[in-house]
Amino acid sequence: MEFPAWIVDRVLARQGTLHPYPRFDASRTAFVVVDLQNYYTQAGYMGECAPARDTFGKVNELAAALREAGGTVVWVQTSSDGADRFWSHHHAYMLTPERSARRLVELDPSHPGFALAPGLDARREDPRVVKRCYSALVPGSSSLDEVLKARGIETVLIGGTVTNVCCESTARDAMMMNYATVMVEDALSAVTPEEHLHSLHNWMLFFGDVLSVEEVGARLRVG
């Protein structure tokens, strides 16, 4: 994607190059796909982000390329099981009572809303991780860090929905936990184009790289 000159200038001043990772060792790279569940992608659910459906092809494309090169694809799913207790502040103050009750129902693991959306090429060999809040890497949220470390992962590619909430939250924590972290712009979606763009601009300024699926594929080195 094209960045405004003021972003390019600041990134170049900070790190000397616009894109810091010329190659990705596939064997040490994971594509972490966040929240592409029915609840977040399908019509009729409270959490629907309609643009997410348009990213499924790119998500599948990058997943296939990374698997073929010897990398790892991880599917992250949010569960509301017990969230009114362990994430009580969010449910009590950040949601109306009606929205809180609906979230608890539609993201319960027994509800169809929890399932990965149809059209995604999730393979049996791909690890799946269940998270409890926005970031999959905040302490107590999920086993994602353990899954990545067990596979010797050093680079994390982030896709899924929504760009500026769960995806960015997970990506920020990954960067601060010393993973090289890339937001894959055409494998991500937000409710509005403006939210998507603003998130990626801020990410580029301070946290890591932003690349397309094609750009990631050109940098993959078979591991």
C-alpha positions as CSV (number, residue, x, y, z in Angstrom):
1,M,0.0,0.0,0.0
2,E,1.0,3.6,-0.5
3,F,1.9,5.6,2.6
4,P,1.7,9.4,2.9
5,A,5.1,11.2,2.6
6,W,5.1,12.2,6.2
7,I,4.8,8.6,7.3
8,V,7.5,7.5,4.9
9,D,9.8,10.3,6.1
10,R,9.4,9.5,9.8
11,V,9.8,5.7,9.3
12,L,13.0,6.3,7.2
13,A,14.3,8.6,9.9
14,R,13.6,6.0,12.6
15,Q,14.8,2.8,11.0
16,G,16.7,3.8,7.8
17,T,14.4,1.7,5.5
18,L,10.7,1.6,4.8
19,H,10.4,-2.2,5.0
20,P,12.8,-3.7,7.5
21,Y,12.4,-7.5,6.6
22,P,13.8,-8.4,3.2
23,R,13.3,-12.2,3.8
24,F,11.1,-14.4,6.0
25,D,12.4,-17.8,6.9
26,A,9.1,-19.8,6.5
27,S,10.0,-22.4,9.0
28,R,10.2,-19.6,11.7
29,T,7.1,-17.7,10.4
30,A,3.5,-18.0,11.5
31,F,0.4,-16.5,9.9
32,V,-1.9,-15.7,12.8
33,V,-5.4,-15.3,11.6
34,V,-7.6,-13.5,14.1
35,D,-11.3,-13.9,14.7
36,L,-12.6,-14.9,11.3
37,Q,-15.6,-16.5,13.0
38,N,-19.2,-16.4,12.0
39,Y,-19.8,-13.9,14.8
40,Y,-17.4,-11.4,13.2
41,T,-18.0,-12.0,9.5
42,Q,-21.5,-13.2,8.8
43,A,-24.7,-11.1,8.5
44,G,-27.1,-11.2,11.4
45,Y,-24.4,-11.4,14.1
46,M,-23.8,-8.5,16.5
47,G,-20.1,-8.4,15.8
48,E,-20.4,-8.5,12.0
49,C,-17.6,-6.8,10.0
50,A,-19.0,-7.1,6.5
51,P,-15.7,-6.2,4.7
52,A,-14.1,-9.3,6.4
53,R,-15.8,-11.6,3.9
54,D,-13.9,-10.0,1.0
55,T,-10.5,-10.9,2.6
56,F,-11.1,-14.7,2.7
57,G,-9.5,-15.3,-0.7
58,K,-6.3,-13.4,0.3
59,V,-6.2,-15.2,3.7
60,N,-6.4,-18.6,2.0
61,E,-3.8,-17.5,-0.5
62,L,-1.3,-16.6,2.1
63,A,-2.1,-19.6,4.3
64,A,-1.4,-21.9,1.3
65,A,1.8,-20.2,0.4
66,L,3.1,-20.3,3.9
67,R,2.2,-24.0,4.4
68,E,3.9,-24.9,1.1
69,A,7.1,-23.1,2.2
70,G,7.1,-24.9,5.5
71,G,5.5,-22.3,7.8
72,T,2.7,-22.4,10.3
73,V,-0.9,-21.1,10.1
74,V,-2.7,-20.4,13.4
75,W,-6.4,-19.8,13.6
76,V,-7.4,-17.7,16.6
77,Q,-11.0,-17.7,17.8
78,T,-12.6,-15.6,20.5
79,S,-14.7,-17.3,23.2
80,S,-17.1,-15.5,25.6
81,D,-17.2,-18.5,28.0
82,G,-17.2,-16.9,31.4
83,A,-16.4,-13.4,30.0
84,D,-18.9,-11.7,32.3
85,R,-16.6,-12.8,35.2
86,F,-13.0,-12.7,33.8
87,W,-13.6,-9.7,31.6
88,S,-16.3,-8.2,33.9
89,H,-15.3,-4.5,33.3
90,H,-15.8,-4.8,29.5
91,H,-19.1,-6.5,29.9
92,A,-20.3,-4.2,32.7
93,Y,-19.2,-0.8,31.4
94,M,-18.2,-1.1,27.7
95,L,-21.4,-2.8,26.6
96,T,-25.1,-2.2,27.2
97,P,-26.7,-5.0,29.1
98,E,-28.4,-6.2,25.9
99,R,-25.2,-6.3,24.0
100,S,-23.3,-8.0,26.8
101,A,-26.0,-10.8,27.0
102,R,-25.9,-11.2,23.2
103,R,-22.1,-11.4,23.1
104,L,-22.1,-14.1,25.8
105,V,-24.5,-16.2,23.8
106,E,-23.1,-15.7,20.2
107,L,-19.5,-16.3,21.1
108,D,-20.1,-19.3,23.3
109,P,-18.1,-22.3,22.0
110,S,-21.4,-24.2,21.6
111,H,-23.0,-21.5,19.4
112,P,-22.5,-21.4,15.6
113,G,-21.2,-17.8,16.0
114,F,-18.0,-19.3,17.5
115,A,-17.1,-21.4,14.5
116,L,-14.7,-20.3,11.7
117,A,-16.6,-18.9,8.8
118,P,-17.4,-21.0,5.7
119,G,-15.0,-20.4,2.8
120,L,-11.8,-20.4,4.9
121,D,-9.2,-23.0,4.1
122,A,-8.5,-24.1,7.7
123,R,-6.6,-27.4,7.6
124,R,-6.5,-30.1,10.2
125,E,-2.8,-29.6,10.8
126,D,-3.2,-25.9,11.5
127,P,-3.1,-25.1,15.2
128,R,-6.2,-23.4,16.7
129,V,-6.1,-21.1,19.7
130,V,-9.0,-19.8,21.8
131,K,-8.6,-16.3,23.2
132,R,-10.5,-14.6,25.9
133,C,-10.1,-10.9,25.1
134,Y,-8.9,-8.5,22.4
135,S,-5.3,-9.6,22.4
136,A,-4.4,-13.2,22.1
137,L,-1.0,-12.5,23.7
138,V,-2.0,-10.6,26.9
139,P,-1.3,-12.8,29.9
140,G,-4.2,-15.2,30.6
141,S,-5.9,-14.7,27.2
142,S,-4.7,-17.7,25.2
143,S,-1.9,-20.2,24.6
144,L,-0.7,-18.4,21.4
145,D,2.7,-17.5,22.8
146,E,3.3,-21.2,23.9
147,V,2.2,-22.4,20.4
148,L,4.5,-20.1,18.6
149,K,7.5,-20.7,20.9
150,A,7.1,-24.5,20.6
151,R,7.5,-24.1,16.8
152,G,10.5,-21.8,17.0
153,I,8.5,-18.9,15.5
154,E,10.3,-15.6,15.2
155,T,8.1,-13.7,12.7
156,V,4.3,-13.2,13.1
157,L,2.1,-12.2,10.1
158,I,-1.3,-10.9,11.3
159,G,-4.5,-11.3,9.3
160,G,-8.2,-11.4,10.2
161,T,-10.6,-8.9,11.7
162,V,-11.0,-6.3,12.9
163,T,-7.8,-4.5,12.0
164,N,-7.9,-1.8,14.7
165,V,-9.1,-3.9,17.6
166,C,-8.2,-7.6,18.1
167,C,-5.7,-7.8,15.2
168,E,-3.8,-4.6,16.2
169,S,-4.0,-5.6,19.9
170,T,-2.5,-9.0,19.2
171,A,0.1,-7.5,16.8
172,R,1.3,-4.9,19.3
173,D,1.8,-7.5,22.0
174,A,3.7,-9.7,19.6
175,M,6.0,-6.9,18.7
176,M,6.6,-6.0,22.3
177,M,7.3,-9.7,23.1
178,N,10.1,-9.5,20.5
179,Y,8.5,-11.2,17.5
180,A,9.1,-9.5,14.2
181,T,5.5,-8.6,13.4
182,V,3.8,-7.7,10.1
183,M,0.2,-6.5,9.5
184,V,-0.9,-8.1,6.2
185,E,-3.0,-5.3,4.8
186,D,-5.2,-7.1,2.3
187,A,-5.7,-10.0,4.7
188,L,-7.2,-7.6,7.3
189,S,-10.5,-5.7,7.5
190,A,-12.2,-3.1,9.7
191,V,-15.8,-1.9,9.8
192,T,-14.8,1.2,7.8
193,P,-12.0,1.9,5.4
194,E,-10.9,4.8,7.6
195,E,-10.4,2.7,10.7
196,H,-8.4,0.1,8.7
197,L,-6.2,2.8,7.2
198,H,-5.6,4.7,10.4
199,S,-4.6,1.5,12.2
200,L,-2.1,0.6,9.6
201,H,-0.6,4.1,9.5
202,N,-0.1,4.1,13.2
203,W,1.3,0.6,13.1
204,M,3.8,1.5,10.4
205,L,4.9,4.6,12.4
206,F,5.8,2.8,15.6
207,F,5.5,-1.0,15.6
208,G,6.4,-3.0,12.5
209,D,5.8,-3.4,8.8
210,V,2.7,-3.4,6.6
211,L,2.8,-5.6,3.6
212,S,0.4,-7.2,1.1
213,V,-0.1,-10.9,0.6
214,E,1.9,-10.6,-2.6
215,E,4.7,-8.8,-0.9
216,V,4.9,-11.3,1.9
217,G,5.0,-14.2,-0.7
218,A,7.9,-12.6,-2.5
219,R,9.9,-12.5,0.7
220,L,9.2,-16.1,1.8
221,R,12.2,-18.3,2.0
222,V,11.5,-22.0,2.1
223,G,12.5,-23.3,5.5
